[in-house]
Amino acid sequence: MTSTASALIENFSVPLLFLCIALGMFGQLLRSVIGLYKIYNDKNRILKEDFNWQRFVVSLAIGGMVGMMLSLVYTIPMSNMDIFGCIAGAYGGTDFLEGFLNKRASEIQ
């Protein structure tokens, strides 16, 4: 009888976990590229001044955590739709979490 984490969760595997984390970070990276494009096209903003590296790194970490949670939903082998779903879930999930945290932070201050 094994007591490893993979034996406790049905259809869970470590490669799936890392794949979903990477897909989650990729979804967040896509979201960041869109944000950078918006800053680049705005004549009133300067990319070097408006881009925040610390927020970018935290956003990638949140995207990875959302992907980690999505690894509990998917199984190997992942279809193309599962992969796109994981990317989209991380994109939307990170957007929701950042919006919630920004609203909550502004209420506290």
Secondary structure per residue as TSV (DSSP state, phi and psi in degrees):
chain	resnum	aa	ss	phi	psi
A	1	M	-	360.0	124.1
A	2	T	-	-97.8	150.6
A	3	S	-	-120.3	31.3
A	4	T	-	-79.6	160.2
A	5	A	H	-64.0	-34.6
A	6	S	H	-67.7	-24.6
A	7	A	H	-80.9	-19.7
A	8	L	H	-83.5	-25.6
A	9	I	S	-113.7	123.5
A	10	E	T	-65.6	136.9
A	11	N	T	63.1	18.4
A	12	F	-	-90.2	140.1
A	13	S	-	-145.3	151.4
A	14	V	H	-65.2	-41.2
A	15	P	H	-60.2	-37.5
A	16	L	H	-64.0	-40.0
A	17	L	H	-59.4	-50.3
A	18	F	H	-67.5	-34.0
A	19	L	H	-63.9	-45.1
A	20	C	H	-68.1	-36.0
A	21	I	H	-62.6	-45.2
A	22	A	H	-64.3	-41.4
A	23	L	H	-66.1	-36.4
A	24	G	H	-64.6	-41.8
A	25	M	H	-68.1	-35.2
A	26	F	H	-65.5	-41.8
A	27	G	H	-60.1	-40.8
A	28	Q	H	-69.5	-35.6
A	29	L	H	-62.8	-40.7
A	30	L	H	-60.7	-42.2
A	31	R	H	-63.2	-39.1
A	32	S	H	-68.0	-38.5
A	33	V	H	-62.8	-40.6
A	34	I	H	-64.1	-41.1
A	35	G	H	-63.5	-41.2
A	36	L	H	-64.0	-37.5
A	37	Y	H	-64.4	-39.2
A	38	K	H	-65.1	-41.6
A	39	I	H	-64.7	-42.3
A	40	Y	H	-61.8	-38.3
A	41	N	H	-81.7	-13.9
A	42	D	-	-83.7	119.6
A	43	K	T	-69.8	-20.4
A	44	N	T	-89.0	-3.3
A	45	R	-	-119.1	149.1
A	46	I	-	-114.4	125.5
A	47	L	H	-57.5	-44.0
A	48	K	H	-64.6	-30.1
A	49	E	H	-88.0	-32.2
A	50	D	H	-92.2	-15.1
A	51	F	-	-86.0	128.8
A	52	N	-	-112.1	109.0
A	53	W	H	-63.5	-38.1
A	54	Q	H	-63.9	-43.4
A	55	R	H	-65.1	-37.2
A	56	F	H	-61.7	-45.6
A	57	V	H	-65.8	-42.1
A	58	V	H	-63.7	-39.5
A	59	S	H	-62.8	-41.4
A	60	L	H	-63.5	-38.8
A	61	A	H	-65.0	-41.4
A	62	I	H	-64.4	-41.4
A	63	G	H	-59.8	-40.3
A	64	G	H	-64.9	-38.8
A	65	M	H	-68.5	-38.3
A	66	V	H	-64.0	-42.6
A	67	G	H	-61.2	-37.5
A	68	M	H	-62.4	-41.3
A	69	M	H	-67.6	-34.4
A	70	L	H	-68.6	-20.1
A	71	S	T	-65.2	-17.7
A	72	L	T	-78.3	-15.5
A	73	V	T	-93.2	-38.4
A	74	Y	-	-94.2	161.1
A	75	T	-	-129.5	159.2
A	76	I	S	-89.7	136.9
A	77	P	S	-81.7	141.7
A	78	M	-	-86.5	133.7
A	79	S	-	-80.8	173.1
A	80	N	H	-60.7	-38.6
A	81	M	H	-67.9	-34.3
A	82	D	H	-64.0	-41.1
A	83	I	H	-64.6	-47.5
A	84	F	H	-64.4	-34.7
A	85	G	H	-64.9	-38.6
A	86	C	H	-67.2	-41.8
A	87	I	H	-64.0	-46.8
A	88	A	H	-66.9	-37.2
A	89	G	H	-63.6	-40.6
A	90	A	H	-69.2	-39.2
A	91	Y	H	-59.4	-53.0
A	92	G	H	-71.3	-39.0
A	93	G	H	-65.7	-40.0
A	94	T	H	-68.3	-39.7
A	95	D	H	-61.3	-44.3
A	96	F	H	-62.9	-47.9
A	97	L	H	-64.5	-42.1
A	98	E	H	-66.2	-39.9
A	99	G	H	-63.4	-43.0
A	100	F	H	-63.6	-45.9
A	101	L	H	-67.2	-38.5
A	102	N	H	-65.3	-40.6
A	103	K	H	-66.1	-42.8
A	104	R	H	-66.3	-39.7
A	105	A	H	-64.8	-38.8
A	106	S	H	-69.3	-29.6
A	107	E	H	-71.7	-34.2
A	108	I	H	-71.8	-39.6
A	109	Q	-	-76.5	360.0
